Amino acid sequence: MGINDPSDASANLQIGPTDSGMVRLYVEAEGGIEVPMDFDPEEAEEIAEEIRAAAQSARSFASKKRR
């Protein structure tokens, strides 16, 4: 499965700090799948920047479709 492949799968995402100074992204998906991902604060900020850039690109695609 890739970024552009549609999916009916659902998951919950939790994001927060750990008591060891890391940022945790915790994904819980159907079927009991749990994926904790820990990042140092600098990595987390890089990920946040990538998410913002992707959101901006998605807005650009959406506005082009409306024309």
CHARMM-style PDB file with segment names, atoms N, HN, CA, C and O in Angstrom:
ATOM      1  N   MET     1       0.841  -1.172   0.000  1.00  0.00      PROA
ATOM      2  CA  MET     1       0.000   0.000   0.000  1.00  0.00      PROA
ATOM      3  C   MET     1       0.886   1.235   0.000  1.00  0.00      PROA
ATOM      4  O   MET     1       1.892   1.290   0.707  1.00  0.00      PROA
ATOM      5  N   GLY     2       0.505   2.220  -0.795  1.00  0.00      PROA
ATOM      6  HN  GLY     2      -0.312   2.175  -1.369  1.00  0.00      PROA
ATOM      7  CA  GLY     2       1.262   3.454  -0.873  1.00  0.00      PROA
ATOM      8  C   GLY     2       0.441   4.653  -0.417  1.00  0.00      PROA
ATOM      9  O   GLY     2      -0.716   4.518  -0.019  1.00  0.00      PROA
ATOM     10  N   ILE     3       1.047   5.801  -0.481  1.00  0.00      PROA
ATOM     11  HN  ILE     3       1.986   5.911  -0.804  1.00  0.00      PROA
ATOM     12  CA  ILE     3       0.409   7.047  -0.044  1.00  0.00      PROA
ATOM     13  C   ILE     3      -0.902   7.297  -0.777  1.00  0.00      PROA
ATOM     14  O   ILE     3      -1.874   7.723  -0.153  1.00  0.00      PROA
ATOM     15  N   ASN     4      -0.958   7.050  -2.061  1.00  0.00      PROA
ATOM     16  HN  ASN     4      -0.168   6.704  -2.568  1.00  0.00      PROA
ATOM     17  CA  ASN     4      -2.155   7.371  -2.850  1.00  0.00      PROA
ATOM     18  C   ASN     4      -3.166   6.248  -2.955  1.00  0.00      PROA
ATOM     19  O   ASN     4      -4.190   6.408  -3.618  1.00  0.00      PROA
ATOM     20  N   ASP     5      -2.906   5.112  -2.317  1.00  0.00      PROA
ATOM     21  HN  ASP     5      -2.074   4.982  -1.778  1.00  0.00      PROA
ATOM     22  CA  ASP     5      -3.849   4.003  -2.372  1.00  0.00      PROA
ATOM     23  C   ASP     5      -4.967   4.209  -1.349  1.00  0.00      PROA
ATOM     24  O   ASP     5      -4.694   4.414  -0.166  1.00  0.00      PROA
ATOM     25  N   PRO     6      -6.225   4.155  -1.797  1.00  0.00      PROA
ATOM     26  CA  PRO     6      -7.328   4.306  -0.844  1.00  0.00      PROA
ATOM     27  C   PRO     6      -7.398   3.122   0.106  1.00  0.00      PROA
ATOM     28  O   PRO     6      -6.976   2.014  -0.225  1.00  0.00      PROA
ATOM     29  N   SER     7      -7.939   3.376   1.294  1.00  0.00      PROA
ATOM     30  HN  SER     7      -8.281   4.276   1.562  1.00  0.00      PROA
ATOM     31  CA  SER     7      -8.026   2.321   2.300  1.00  0.00      PROA
ATOM     32  C   SER     7      -9.218   2.580   3.209  1.00  0.00      PROA
ATOM     33  O   SER     7      -9.555   3.729   3.499  1.00  0.00      PROA
ATOM     34  N   ASP     8      -9.855   1.498   3.657  1.00  0.00      PROA
ATOM     35  HN  ASP     8      -9.581   0.566   3.421  1.00  0.00      PROA
ATOM     36  CA  ASP     8     -10.941   1.601   4.625  1.00  0.00      PROA
ATOM     37  C   ASP     8     -10.445   1.326   6.036  1.00  0.00      PROA
ATOM     38  O   ASP     8     -11.234   1.327   6.981  1.00  0.00      PROA
ATOM     39  N   ALA     9      -9.157   1.094   6.188  1.00  0.00      PROA
ATOM     40  HN  ALA     9      -8.516   1.093   5.421  1.00  0.00      PROA
ATOM     41  CA  ALA     9      -8.596   0.809   7.513  1.00  0.00      PROA
ATOM     42  C   ALA     9      -8.698   2.045   8.386  1.00  0.00      PROA
ATOM     43  O   ALA     9      -8.590   3.174   7.908  1.00  0.00      PROA
ATOM     44  N   SER    10      -8.908   1.813   9.667  1.00  0.00      PROA
ATOM     45  HN  SER    10      -8.996   0.896  10.055  1.00  0.00      PROA
ATOM     46  CA  SER    10      -8.950   2.938  10.590  1.00  0.00      PROA
ATOM     47  C   SER    10      -7.951   2.700  11.716  1.00  0.00      PROA
ATOM     48  O   SER    10      -7.599   1.565  12.038  1.00  0.00      PROA
ATOM     49  N   ALA    11      -7.508   3.803  12.301  1.00  0.00      PROA
ATOM     50  HN  ALA    11      -7.794   4.725  12.039  1.00  0.00      PROA
ATOM     51  CA  ALA    11      -6.541   3.724  13.390  1.00  0.00      PROA
ATOM     52  C   ALA    11      -6.682   4.967  14.259  1.00  0.00      PROA
ATOM     53  O   ALA    11      -7.207   5.991  13.822  1.00  0.00      PROA
ATOM     54  N   ASN    12      -6.218   4.864  15.462  1.00  0.00      PROA
ATOM     55  HN  ASN    12      -5.791   4.032  15.817  1.00  0.00      PROA
ATOM     56  CA  ASN    12      -6.169   5.998  16.381  1.00  0.00      PROA
ATOM     57  C   ASN    12      -4.720   6.436  16.512  1.00  0.00      PROA
ATOM     58  O   ASN    12      -3.807   5.612  16.544  1.00  0.00      PROA
ATOM     59  N   LEU    13      -4.527   7.737  16.586  1.00  0.00      PROA
ATOM     60  HN  LEU    13      -5.270   8.407  16.559  1.00  0.00      PROA
ATOM     61  CA  LEU    13      -3.188   8.299  16.730  1.00  0.00      PROA
ATOM     62  C   LEU    13      -3.157   9.163  17.982  1.00  0.00      PROA
ATOM     63  O   LEU    13      -3.991  10.050  18.164  1.00  0.00      PROA
ATOM     64  N   GLN    14      -2.190   8.892  18.831  1.00  0.00      PROA
ATOM     65  HN  GLN    14      -1.513   8.172  18.683  1.00  0.00      PROA
ATOM     66  CA  GLN    14      -1.950   9.714  20.008  1.00  0.00      PROA
ATOM     67  C   GLN    14      -0.532  10.270  19.909  1.00  0.00      PROA
ATOM     68  O   GLN    14       0.390   9.572  19.486  1.00  0.00      PROA
ATOM     69  N   ILE    15      -0.370  11.526  20.301  1.00  0.00      PROA
ATOM     70  HN  ILE    15      -1.119  12.092  20.645  1.00  0.00      PROA
ATOM     71  CA  ILE    15       0.935  12.169  20.253  1.00  0.00      PROA
ATOM     72  C   ILE    15       1.169  12.859  21.588  1.00  0.00      PROA
ATOM     73  O   ILE    15       0.306  13.588  22.078  1.00  0.00      PROA
ATOM     74  N   GLY    16       2.332  12.628  22.173  1.00  0.00      PROA
ATOM     75  HN  GLY    16       3.033  12.036  21.775  1.00  0.00      PROA
ATOM     76  CA  GLY    16       2.631  13.289  23.432  1.00  0.00      PROA
ATOM     77  C   GLY    16       4.054  13.027  23.880  1.00  0.00      PROA
ATOM     78  O   GLY    16       4.772  12.218  23.293  1.00  0.00      PROA
ATOM     79  N   PRO    17       4.449  13.734  24.941  1.00  0.00      PROA
ATOM     80  CA  PRO    17       5.802  13.561  25.474  1.00  0.00      PROA
ATOM     81  C   PRO    17       5.881  12.332  26.377  1.00  0.00      PROA
ATOM     82  O   PRO    17       4.899  11.952  27.015  1.00  0.00      PROA
ATOM     83  N   THR    18       7.048  11.724  26.421  1.00  0.00      PROA
ATOM     84  HN  THR    18       7.846  12.032  25.902  1.00  0.00      PROA
ATOM     85  CA  THR    18       7.280  10.624  27.356  1.00  0.00      PROA
ATOM     86  C   THR    18       8.049  11.167  28.553  1.00  0.00      PROA
ATOM     87  O   THR    18       8.596  12.269  28.507  1.00  0.00      PROA
ATOM     88  N   ASP    19       8.083  10.386  29.617  1.00  0.00      PROA
ATOM     89  HN  ASP    19       7.638   9.491  29.654  1.00  0.00      PROA
ATOM     90  CA  ASP    19       8.811  10.833  30.810  1.00  0.00      PROA
ATOM     91  C   ASP    19      10.324  10.741  30.635  1.00  0.00      PROA
ATOM     92  O   ASP    19      11.082  11.122  31.527  1.00  0.00      PROA
ATOM     93  N   SER    20      10.761  10.231  29.473  1.00  0.00      PROA
ATOM     94  HN  SER    20      10.145   9.922  28.749  1.00  0.00      PROA
ATOM     95  CA  SER    20      12.203  10.182  29.199  1.00  0.00      PROA
ATOM     96  C   SER    20      12.637  11.282  28.226  1.00  0.00      PROA
ATOM     97  O   SER    20      13.759  11.255  27.719  1.00  0.00      PROA
ATOM     98  N   GLY    21      11.743  12.260  27.963  1.00  0.00      PROA
ATOM     99  HN  GLY    21      10.832  12.282  28.375  1.00  0.00      PROA
ATOM    100  CA  GLY    21      12.106  13.391  27.121  1.00  0.00      PROA
ATOM    101  C   GLY    21      11.973  13.150  25.631  1.00  0.00      PROA
ATOM    102  O   GLY    21      12.521  13.903  24.826  1.00  0.00      PROA
ATOM    103  N   MET    22      11.254  12.114  25.264  1.00  0.00      PROA
ATOM    104  HN  MET    22      10.809  11.503  25.918  1.00  0.00      PROA
ATOM    105  CA  MET    22      11.024  11.825  23.852  1.00  0.00      PROA
ATOM    106  C   MET    22       9.601  12.254  23.488  1.00  0.00      PROA
ATOM    107  O   MET    22       8.768  12.504  24.360  1.00  0.00      PROA
ATOM    108  N   VAL    23       9.345  12.332  22.189  1.00  0.00      PROA
ATOM    109  HN  VAL    23      10.021  12.129  21.481  1.00  0.00      PROA
ATOM    110  CA  VAL    23       7.990  12.565  21.700  1.00  0.00      PROA
ATOM    111  C   VAL    23       7.508  11.246  21.126  1.00  0.00      PROA
ATOM    112  O   VAL    23       8.168  10.654  20.272  1.00  0.00      PROA
ATOM    113  N   ARG    24       6.349  10.784  21.600  1.00  0.00      PROA
ATOM    114  HN  ARG    24       5.813  11.265  22.294  1.00  0.00      PROA
ATOM    115  CA  ARG    24       5.835   9.494  21.137  1.00  0.00      PROA
ATOM    116  C   ARG    24       4.632   9.696  20.232  1.00  0.00      PROA
ATOM    117  O   ARG    24       3.692  10.418  20.564  1.00  0.00      PROA
ATOM    118  N   LEU    25       4.685   9.033  19.072  1.00  0.00      PROA
ATOM    119  HN  LEU    25       5.449   8.446  18.802  1.00  0.00      PROA
ATOM    120  CA  LEU    25       3.528   8.858  18.218  1.00  0.00      PROA
ATOM    121  C   LEU    25       3.090   7.425  18.447  1.00  0.00      PROA
ATOM    122  O   LEU    25       3.852   6.484  18.223  1.00  0.00      PROA
ATOM    123  N   TYR    26       1.855   7.268  18.894  1.00  0.00      PROA
ATOM    124  HN  TYR    26       1.235   8.032  19.076  1.00  0.00      PROA
ATOM    125  CA  TYR    26       1.339   5.942  19.231  1.00  0.00      PROA
ATOM    126  C   TYR    26       0.151   5.663  18.333  1.00  0.00      PROA
ATOM    127  O   TYR    26      -0.862   6.360  18.394  1.00  0.00      PROA
ATOM    128  N   VAL    27       0.276   4.641  17.497  1.00  0.00      PROA
ATOM    129  HN  VAL    27       1.099   4.074  17.447  1.00  0.00      PROA
ATOM    130  CA  VAL    27      -0.776   4.265  16.560  1.00  0.00      PROA
ATOM    131  C   VAL    27      -1.388   2.957  17.029  1.00  0.00      PROA
ATOM    132  O   VAL    27      -0.687   1.979  17.289  1.00  0.00      PROA
ATOM    133  N   GLU    28      -2.713   2.961  17.132  1.00  0.00      PROA
ATOM    134  HN  GLU    28      -3.282   3.756  16.921  1.00  0.00      PROA
ATOM    135  CA  GLU    28      -3.439   1.749  17.491  1.00  0.00      PROA
ATOM    136  C   GLU    28      -4.424   1.473  16.363  1.00  0.00      PROA
ATOM    137  O   GLU    28      -5.310   2.282  16.086  1.00  0.00      PROA
ATOM    138  N   ALA    29      -4.259   0.321  15.715  1.00  0.00      PROA
ATOM    139  HN  ALA    29      -3.539  -0.336  15.940  1.00  0.00      PROA
ATOM    140  CA  ALA    29      -5.073  -0.020  14.552  1.00  0.00      PROA
ATOM    141  C   ALA    29      -5.946  -1.240  14.835  1.00  0.00      PROA
ATOM    142  O   ALA    29      -5.791  -1.932  15.841  1.00  0.00      PROA
ATOM    143  N   GLU    30      -6.855  -1.467  13.919  1.00  0.00      PROA
ATOM    144  HN  GLU    30      -6.982  -0.905  13.101  1.00  0.00      PROA
ATOM    145  CA  GLU    30      -7.747  -2.620  14.018  1.00  0.00      PROA
ATOM    146  C   GLU    30      -6.929  -3.901  14.142  1.00  0.00      PROA
ATOM    147  O   GLU    30      -5.825  -4.002  13.607  1.00  0.00      PROA
ATOM    148  N   GLY    31      -7.480  -4.859  14.843  1.00  0.00      PROA
ATOM    149  HN  GLY    31      -8.377  -4.777  15.277  1.00  0.00      PROA
ATOM    150  CA  GLY    31      -6.798  -6.138  14.989  1.00  0.00      PROA
ATOM    151  C   GLY    31      -5.784  -6.155  16.115  1.00  0.00      PROA
ATOM    152  O   GLY    31      -4.976  -7.079  16.203  1.00  0.00      PROA
ATOM    153  N   GLY    32      -5.812  -5.149  16.978  1.00  0.00      PROA
ATOM    154  HN  GLY    32      -6.469  -4.399  16.907  1.00  0.00      PROA
ATOM    155  CA  GLY    32      -4.904  -5.121  18.120  1.00  0.00      PROA
ATOM    156  C   GLY    32      -3.486  -4.692  17.799  1.00  0.00      PROA
ATOM    157  O   GLY    32      -2.572  -4.937  18.585  1.00  0.00      PROA
ATOM    158  N   ILE    33      -3.292  -4.056  16.657  1.00  0.00      PROA
ATOM    159  HN  ILE    33      -4.035  -3.857  16.018  1.00  0.00      PROA
ATOM    160  CA  ILE    33      -1.957  -3.604  16.282  1.00  0.00      PROA
ATOM    161  C   ILE    33      -1.636  -2.311  17.032  1.00  0.00      PROA
ATOM    162  O   ILE    33      -2.414  -1.358  16.992  1.00  0.00      PROA
ATOM    163  N   GLU    34      -0.507  -2.282  17.704  1.00  0.00      PROA
ATOM    164  HN  GLU    34       0.124  -3.057  17.736  1.00  0.00      PROA
ATOM    165  CA  GLU    34      -0.052  -1.095  18.432  1.00  0.00      PROA
ATOM    166  C   GLU    34       1.363  -0.773  17.974  1.00  0.00      PROA
ATOM    167  O   GLU    34       2.238  -1.639  17.975  1.00  0.00      PROA
ATOM    168  N   VAL    35       1.581   0.478  17.583  1.00  0.00      PROA
ATOM    169  HN  VAL    35       0.870   1.181  17.583  1.00  0.00      PROA
ATOM    170  CA  VAL    35       2.892   0.889  17.105  1.00  0.00      PROA
ATOM    171  C   VAL    35       3.325   2.154  17.845  1.00  0.00      PROA
ATOM    172  O   VAL    35       2.895   3.252  17.494  1.00  0.00      PROA
ATOM    173  N   PRO    36       4.172   2.009  18.867  1.00  0.00      PROA
ATOM    174  CA  PRO    36       4.729   3.195  19.521  1.00  0.00      PROA
ATOM    175  C   PRO    36       6.012   3.612  18.804  1.00  0.00      PROA
ATOM    176  O   PRO    36       6.899   2.793  18.566  1.00  0.00      PROA
ATOM    177  N   MET    37       6.094   4.904  18.461  1.00  0.00      PROA
ATOM    178  HN  MET    37       5.374   5.570  18.654  1.00  0.00      PROA
ATOM    179  CA  MET    37       7.282   5.421  17.783  1.00  0.00      PROA
ATOM    180  C   MET    37       7.798   6.605  18.583  1.00  0.00      PROA
ATOM    181  O   MET    37       7.088   7.597  18.751  1.00  0.00      PROA
ATOM    182  N   ASP    38       9.025   6.513  19.077  1.00  0.00      PROA
ATOM    183  HN  ASP    38       9.602   5.708  18.941  1.00  0.00      PROA
ATOM    184  CA  ASP    38       9.624   7.574  19.880  1.00  0.00      PROA
ATOM    185  C   ASP    38      10.653   8.344  19.072  1.00  0.00      PROA
ATOM    186  O   ASP    38      11.454   7.765  18.339  1.00  0.00      PROA
ATOM    187  N   PHE    39      10.615   9.675  19.224  1.00  0.00      PROA
ATOM    188  HN  PHE    39       9.964  10.146  19.820  1.00  0.00      PROA
ATOM    189  CA  PHE    39      11.523  10.554  18.505  1.00  0.00      PROA
ATOM    190  C   PHE    39      12.091  11.571  19.480  1.00  0.00      PROA
ATOM    191  O   PHE    39      11.412  11.993  20.417  1.00  0.00      PROA
ATOM    192  N   ASP    40      13.337  11.961  19.257  1.00  0.00      PROA
ATOM    193  HN  ASP    40      13.888  11.618  18.496  1.00  0.00      PROA
ATOM    194  CA  ASP    40      13.850  13.048  20.080  1.00  0.00      PROA
ATOM    195  C   ASP    40      13.169  14.332  19.613  1.00  0.00      PROA
ATOM    196  O   ASP    40      12.637  14.369  18.503  1.00  0.00      PROA
ATOM    197  N   PRO    41      13.171  15.376  20.426  1.00  0.00      PROA
ATOM    198  CA  PRO    41      12.431  16.590  20.076  1.00  0.00      PROA
ATOM    199  C   PRO    41      12.805  17.191  18.722  1.00  0.00      PROA
ATOM    200  O   PRO    41      11.935  17.708  18.020  1.00  0.00      PROA
ATOM    201  N   GLU    42      14.069  17.131  18.346  1.00  0.00      PROA
ATOM    202  HN  GLU    42      14.776  16.711  18.916  1.00  0.00      PROA
ATOM    203  CA  GLU    42      14.482  17.678  17.052  1.00  0.00      PROA
ATOM    204  C   GLU    42      13.861  16.886  15.905  1.00  0.00      PROA
ATOM    205  O   GLU    42      13.377  17.465  14.932  1.00  0.00      PROA
ATOM    206  N   GLU    43      13.878  15.558  16.026  1.00  0.00      PROA
ATOM    207  HN  GLU    43      14.271  15.088  16.817  1.00  0.00      PROA
ATOM    208  CA  GLU    43      13.241  14.723  15.001  1.00  0.00      PROA
ATOM    209  C   GLU    43      11.747  15.013  14.922  1.00  0.00      PROA
ATOM    210  O   GLU    43      11.184  15.090  13.831  1.00  0.00      PROA
ATOM    211  N   ALA    44      11.111  15.173  16.070  1.00  0.00      PROA
ATOM    212  HN  ALA    44      11.569  15.110  16.957  1.00  0.00      PROA
ATOM    213  CA  ALA    44       9.675  15.453  16.112  1.00  0.00      PROA
ATOM    214  C   ALA    44       9.368  16.774  15.407  1.00  0.00      PROA
ATOM    215  O   ALA    44       8.365  16.879  14.702  1.00  0.00      PROA
ATOM    216  N   GLU    45      10.218  17.775  15.589  1.00  0.00      PROA
ATOM    217  HN  GLU    45      11.034  17.690  16.161  1.00  0.00      PROA
ATOM    218  CA  GLU    45      10.011  19.051  14.905  1.00  0.00      PROA
ATOM    219  C   GLU    45      10.168  18.901  13.398  1.00  0.00      PROA
ATOM    220  O   GLU    45       9.436  19.534  12.636  1.00  0.00      PROA
ATOM    221  N   GLU    46      11.107  18.076  12.960  1.00  0.00      PROA
ATOM    222  HN  GLU    46      11.701  17.563  13.579  1.00  0.00      PROA
ATOM    223  CA  GLU    46      11.273  17.814  11.526  1.00  0.00      PROA
ATOM    224  C   GLU    46      10.032  17.130  10.964  1.00  0.00      PROA
ATOM    225  O   GLU    46       9.569  17.465   9.874  1.00  0.00      PROA
ATOM    226  N   ILE    47       9.497  16.170  11.716  1.00  0.00      PROA
ATOM    227  HN  ILE    47       9.874  15.899  12.602  1.00  0.00      PROA
ATOM    228  CA  ILE    47       8.279  15.481  11.287  1.00  0.00      PROA
ATOM    229  C   ILE    47       7.120  16.470  11.199  1.00  0.00      PROA
ATOM    230  O   ILE    47       6.336  16.429  10.250  1.00  0.00      PROA
ATOM    231  N   ALA    48       7.012  17.358  12.187  1.00  0.00      PROA
ATOM    232  HN  ALA    48       7.648  17.391  12.957  1.00  0.00      PROA
ATOM    233  CA  ALA    48       5.956  18.368  12.172  1.00  0.00      PROA
ATOM    234  C   ALA    48       6.068  19.257  10.932  1.00  0.00      PROA
ATOM    235  O   ALA    48       5.057  19.598  10.319  1.00  0.00      PROA
ATOM    236  N   GLU    49       7.284  19.630  10.568  1.00  0.00      PROA
ATOM    237  HN  GLU    49       8.106  19.353  11.067  1.00  0.00      PROA
ATOM    238  CA  GLU    49       7.493  20.445   9.363  1.00  0.00      PROA
ATOM    239  C   GLU    49       7.059  19.681   8.114  1.00  0.00      PROA
ATOM    240  O   GLU    49       6.458  20.261   7.210  1.00  0.00      PROA
ATOM    241  N   GLU    50       7.360  18.387   8.058  1.00  0.00      PROA
ATOM    242  HN  GLU    50       7.848  17.916   8.792  1.00  0.00      PROA
ATOM    243  CA  GLU    50       6.951  17.571   6.913  1.00  0.00      PROA
ATOM    244  C   GLU    50       5.432  17.467   6.841  1.00  0.00      PROA
ATOM    245  O   GLU    50       4.863  17.494   5.750  1.00  0.00      PROA
ATOM    246  N   ILE    51       4.772  17.348   7.987  1.00  0.00      PROA
ATOM    247  HN  ILE    51       5.235  17.326   8.873  1.00  0.00      PROA
ATOM    248  CA  ILE    51       3.307  17.284   8.013  1.00  0.00      PROA
ATOM    249  C   ILE    51       2.723  18.609   7.527  1.00  0.00      PROA
ATOM    250  O   ILE    51       1.768  18.619   6.751  1.00  0.00      PROA
ATOM    251  N   ARG    52       3.289  19.720   7.978  1.00  0.00      PROA
ATOM    252  HN  ARG    52       4.065  19.712   8.608  1.00  0.00      PROA
ATOM    253  CA  ARG    52       2.805  21.034   7.518  1.00  0.00      PROA
ATOM    254  C   ARG    52       2.983  21.184   6.002  1.00  0.00      PROA
ATOM    255  O   ARG    52       2.085  21.672   5.316  1.00  0.00      PROA
ATOM    256  N   ALA    53       4.132  20.768   5.488  1.00  0.00      PROA
ATOM    257  HN  ALA    53       4.861  20.372   6.046  1.00  0.00      PROA
ATOM    258  CA  ALA    53       4.382  20.863   4.049  1.00  0.00      PROA
ATOM    259  C   ALA    53       3.412  19.981   3.267  1.00  0.00      PROA
ATOM    260  O   ALA    53       2.921  20.380   2.211  1.00  0.00      PROA
ATOM    261  N   ALA    54       3.137  18.793   3.777  1.00  0.00      PROA
ATOM    262  HN  ALA    54       3.536  18.468   4.635  1.00  0.00      PROA
ATOM    263  CA  ALA    54       2.194  17.896   3.113  1.00  0.00      PROA
ATOM    264  C   ALA    54       0.789  18.488   3.129  1.00  0.00      PROA
ATOM    265  O   ALA    54       0.059  18.382   2.144  1.00  0.00      PROA
ATOM    266  N   ALA    55       0.406  19.115   4.251  1.00  0.00      PROA
ATOM    267  HN  ALA    55       0.999  19.201   5.051  1.00  0.00      PROA
ATOM    268  CA  ALA    55      -0.910  19.749   4.337  1.00  0.00      PROA
ATOM    269  C   ALA    55      -1.031  20.875   3.319  1.00  0.00      PROA
ATOM    270  O   ALA    55      -2.068  21.024   2.673  1.00  0.00      PROA
ATOM    271  N   GLN    56       0.021  21.663   3.177  1.00  0.00      PROA
ATOM    272  HN  GLN    56       0.863  21.542   3.702  1.00  0.00      PROA
ATOM    273  CA  GLN    56       0.010  22.749   2.195  1.00  0.00      PROA
ATOM    274  C   GLN    56      -0.108  22.193   0.782  1.00  0.00      PROA
ATOM    275  O   GLN    56      -0.856  22.731  -0.034  1.00  0.00      PROA
ATOM    276  N   SER    57       0.619  21.125   0.487  1.00  0.00      PROA
ATOM    277  HN  SER    57       1.227  20.688   1.150  1.00  0.00      PROA
ATOM    278  CA  SER    57       0.519  20.504  -0.846  1.00  0.00      PROA
ATOM    279  C   SER    57      -0.872  19.953  -1.080  1.00  0.00      PROA
ATOM    280  O   SER    57      -1.412  20.082  -2.179  1.00  0.00      PROA
ATOM    281  N   ALA    58      -1.459  19.341  -0.067  1.00  0.00      PROA
ATOM    282  HN  ALA    58      -1.020  19.236   0.825  1.00  0.00      PROA
ATOM    283  CA  ALA    58      -2.811  18.797  -0.197  1.00  0.00      PROA
ATOM    284  C   ALA    58      -3.811  19.914  -0.474  1.00  0.00      PROA
ATOM    285  O   ALA    58      -4.723  19.741  -1.283  1.00  0.00      PROA
ATOM    286  N   ARG    59      -3.650  21.062   0.192  1.00  0.00      PROA
ATOM    287  HN  ARG    59      -2.909  21.203   0.849  1.00  0.00      PROA
ATOM    288  CA  ARG    59      -4.525  22.210  -0.084  1.00  0.00      PROA
ATOM    289  C   ARG    59      -4.381  22.653  -1.530  1.00  0.00      PROA
ATOM    290  O   ARG    59      -5.367  22.996  -2.182  1.00  0.00      PROA
ATOM    291  N   SER    60      -3.167  22.645  -2.023  1.00  0.00      PROA
ATOM    292  HN  SER    60      -2.366  22.366  -1.493  1.00  0.00      PROA
ATOM    293  CA  SER    60      -2.908  23.050  -3.405  1.00  0.00      PROA
ATOM    294  C   SER    60      -3.607  22.104  -4.382  1.00  0.00      PROA
ATOM    295  O   SER    60      -4.231  22.553  -5.344  1.00  0.00      PROA
ATOM    296  N   PHE    61      -3.503  20.803  -4.137  1.00  0.00      PROA
ATOM    297  HN  PHE    61      -2.996  20.438  -3.355  1.00  0.00      PROA
ATOM    298  CA  PHE    61      -4.175  19.822  -4.993  1.00  0.00      PROA
ATOM    299  C   PHE    61      -5.683  19.998  -4.939  1.00  0.00      PROA
ATOM    300  O   PHE    61      -6.359  19.937  -5.965  1.00  0.00      PROA
ATOM    301  N   ALA    62      -6.210  20.217  -3.737  1.00  0.00      PROA
ATOM    302  HN  ALA    62      -5.660  20.266  -2.903  1.00  0.00      PROA
ATOM    303  CA  ALA    62      -7.661  20.364  -3.565  1.00  0.00      PROA
ATOM    304  C   ALA    62      -8.171  21.602  -4.291  1.00  0.00      PROA
ATOM    305  O   ALA    62      -9.236  21.558  -4.907  1.00  0.00      PROA
ATOM    306  N   SER    63      -7.428  22.705  -4.231  1.00  0.00      PROA
ATOM    307  HN  SER    63      -6.562  22.740  -3.731  1.00  0.00      PROA
ATOM    308  CA  SER    63      -7.879  23.924  -4.897  1.00  0.00      PROA
ATOM    309  C   SER    63      -7.808  23.780  -6.408  1.00  0.00      PROA
ATOM    310  O   SER    63      -8.629  24.367  -7.112  1.00  0.00      PROA
ATOM    311  N   LYS    64      -6.861  23.025  -6.924  1.00  0.00      PROA
ATOM    312  HN  LYS    64      -6.194  22.548  -6.352  1.00  0.00      PROA
ATOM    313  CA  LYS    64      -6.773  22.787  -8.375  1.00  0.00      PROA
ATOM    314  C   LYS    64      -7.936  21.941  -8.863  1.00  0.00      PROA
ATOM    315  O   LYS    64      -8.422  22.141  -9.976  1.00  0.00      PROA
ATOM    316  N   LYS    65      -8.393  20.986  -8.035  1.00  0.00      PROA
ATOM    317  HN  LYS    65      -7.998  20.823  -7.131  1.00  0.00      PROA
ATOM    318  CA  LYS    65      -9.527  20.136  -8.420  1.00  0.00      PROA
ATOM    319  C   LYS    65     -10.822  20.943  -8.503  1.00  0.00      PROA
ATOM    320  O   LYS    65     -11.685  20.645  -9.328  1.00  0.00      PROA
ATOM    321  N   ARG    66     -10.962  21.967  -7.647  1.00  0.00      PROA
ATOM    322  HN  ARG    66     -10.261  22.209  -6.977  1.00  0.00      PROA
ATOM    323  CA  ARG    66     -12.188  22.759  -7.621  1.00  0.00      PROA
ATOM    324  C   ARG    66     -12.340  23.668  -8.821  1.00  0.00      PROA
ATOM    325  O   ARG    66     -13.444  24.126  -9.116  1.00  0.00      PROA
ATOM    326  N   ARG    67     -11.269  23.931  -9.504  1.00  0.00      PROA
ATOM    327  HN  ARG    67     -10.372  23.559  -9.265  1.00  0.00      PROA
ATOM    328  CA  ARG    67     -11.319  24.852 -10.661  1.00  0.00      PROA
ATOM    329  C   ARG    67     -11.955  24.235 -11.854  1.00  0.00      PROA
ATOM    330  OT1 ARG    67     -12.068  24.880 -12.896  1.00  0.00      PROA
TER     331      ARG     67
END
